[in-house]
């Protein structure tokens, strides 16, 4: 499924890829229903590669639909150097511009091994990909480590965004996160933007990008990526 991320002018910058599973009866299962078991059974590296494979196909064959895509990487994949080789291979196969791909990792993954995190993020940037730190503020929220991480985007955790209009403390925290990120040369993305008032407050703060149900809900792509595209869906 793809969820739009828009800039302050309301233009869609890129979409984030979000997973859904379909059961035998055609019902949609949300990530909480299948990601934890996949993690326990060591399946996340395979799932991440499946997502990357289909993301680059979507970028190649449906560029009118989305100019850029964000892909989340699990801890298991990010700790494996072979993921860099896989991304390199897929970019070379499809000849897409690497800067159309953003890879997101959570703050928790980053803090588990800062030197490894910085190394792999740097490798992704050397390929030309963009990088993003997700859920910033959910745990450690340390500016000390943020300045050393090679990321283009800082995604402010949704817990600070929900109810923003009525919570002055959260507004001050979000403004601080945004200001510090900008000083470090990073752009900010606010998650969980669910009302017009919240979107206005964040825009007034100068937050670069907005994401959430008010901006756009995740939509399962109708493209059959395993087959060649035709008609208006192609370049």
N, C-alpha and C positions, 0 to 999 in steps of 0.2 A: 504494500500500500504506500502511496505517496502523500505526504503532507507539505503544503506550501510554506515557504519562509519568505516573508516580504520585507522590503526596506521601508523606510519612513515615508516614502512617496507612494507606497501601496503597490509597488512593482514586485513581481515574484522573482526573487534572487535565485532561489533553488528550491528543491524539494528534499525532504528527508525520507529515506526508505524505512518503512516500518513493517514488521512481519506479521502475517496472519496465517493460521492453518485452517484448512477445510477438512471436516471429518467425512465419514462415508455417506452421511445423509445430506451433505452439502452445508452444514452449519459452520459458521465461522468461530474459531477458537482464538481468543486473545493471547498475547505473549505469556502472560502469567500462567497459562494452562499448559504450555509446552516448553518454554525456555528453561525453567528450573530442572525438569527431567533431562533435557538435552545437555545441560551443564553437568549433571551427576553422571551421565553415561558417556561423557567425553565427546559429544557430537557437535559442539559449537564450532570447532575449526572447519568442519565440513559444511555446516550451515552458513558460516561466514563466507566461505568460498563460493557457495551457491549464490548468495546475495551479490557478491562482487561480480561474478560472471554475468548475472542478469542485469545488474546496474550498468555495466559498460555496454551491453547490447542496447539497453534503453537509450543511453547517451548517443550511441552510434546511429540507431535506426529511428529514433523519435526525438530528434533534437528540437523540433518545433514545439514539442510538448514541454520539455524542460531543458534549459541550457546547462544546469548543474545539478548534481545529486550529492547528498550526504549519506554515508554508510556508517553504521555503528560497528565497531570491532569489539568482540568479547575479550575477556582477560586471557583466555586460553590461546586465542589467535595472536593477540598482541605480544605475548611473551615468546612467540615462536618466530625466529628470524625468517623462516620460509614464507611467511605471509608477504614480506616485501618482494620476494622473488615472484610470488604468484601475481601480485598487483602489477609488477613490471611486465610480466608475460602477457597479461590481459590487455594492458595499454598498448603494447607493441603489436599484438594480434589485431586489435580493432582500429589502431591508428587514431584513437580519440586524443584530444588535448588533455593532458594530465590535470590541468588546473580546473577542469570541469568536475573533478572528483574530490570530495571532502571526506576525510575519515575522522570519525568521532570516537573519543574514549572518555570514560567517566573519570571523575575526580578520584574515585576509589581505586581504579586501576592505576592511575598516575602515581598515587601515593604509595602503592605497594612496592615500587622499585623505581625511584626517580631517575637514576642513571640509565636504566634500560629504557624507560619511557622517553627520555630526552633523545636517546640514541635512535630509537625506531621512528619517532616523530620527525627527527632530522632526516632520516633516510627517505621517508615519504615526501618530505618537502624537496629533497634533492631530485626526486622523480618529477617534481612539478606539481604534486598534489597539494591541496589545502588540508589543514588539520584543525581540529576543534576540540576544546575541553568541555565536556558535557557535565551538567549537574553541579556547576561551580557554586560553592556555598553550602552544599548539602552536608558536607562532613567537615573537612579541615579548613577550607576557605583561606588558605595561607598565601598572602601576596609574595612571601619570600620564595616559595617554590614556583609560583606562577611566572615570575620574571625569568626563570631559567628554562621554562618549557617552550619549545618552538611551536607555538600554535597561532593560527591566524584569527580564530574565533574563540570567544569565551561565552558559553551558554549559561546564563544565570538560572539557577535552579528554580523550578516552578513554585516551590514552597514560599518564596519571597514575592512571587507575582500574584498568586491567588489572594484576593482581598486587599490588594495594594491600595485601592482608593480609600479604604477606611483604616489603614494601618500606617501611621506616620513613621514609625521605626523602620518598617520594611522599606518605605520609600527612601529613607536616608541610606539604608544599607545598599539598596539597588543603585542609587546615585553614586555611592562610594565605589562600588564594584565597577560601574561603568567608567567613572573618571580614572581610576587606577589602571584599568585595562587599556584605555586610550593612551595614557601616558606611556604605557609599555608598547604601544604600537599595535594593539590587538583590537579587533572589532567585537561588539557585543550583540548577543542574541537573547531575547527574553522568551522563555517558554511559558506555556499555560496562559496565554493571553485569551481571555474568554469574554470580555466585554469591551464595548466601545470606549468607556471611560478609562479602563486600564490601558488600552492602546493609546489613547490621547496622552495620558500621564507619562507613559514610557517614551512617546515621541517627543514630548516637551523636555524630558530629561536628556534627550540626545541619543538614546539607545538605537543602535544601527539597524537591527532586524527584529521582527516580531514573528512568533509562531504560536499557534493555539487554535482552539475551536472557533474563536471570533474571526481569525485570519483565514482559516480553512480547515476542514476536517480531513483526516486521512481517507483517501479514496483508492480502492483496489484498482490497479491499472487494467484496462481492457485489452492491452496489447498482448498478443501471443508471441512471446519473445523467442521461442524455439523455432519459429518459422520466419521466412523473409517477410518484411513489411511491404505493403502495397498502398497505392493511392495516396491520400493526404497524410498518411502516417510516416511516410519516408521523407528523407531530405529532399 
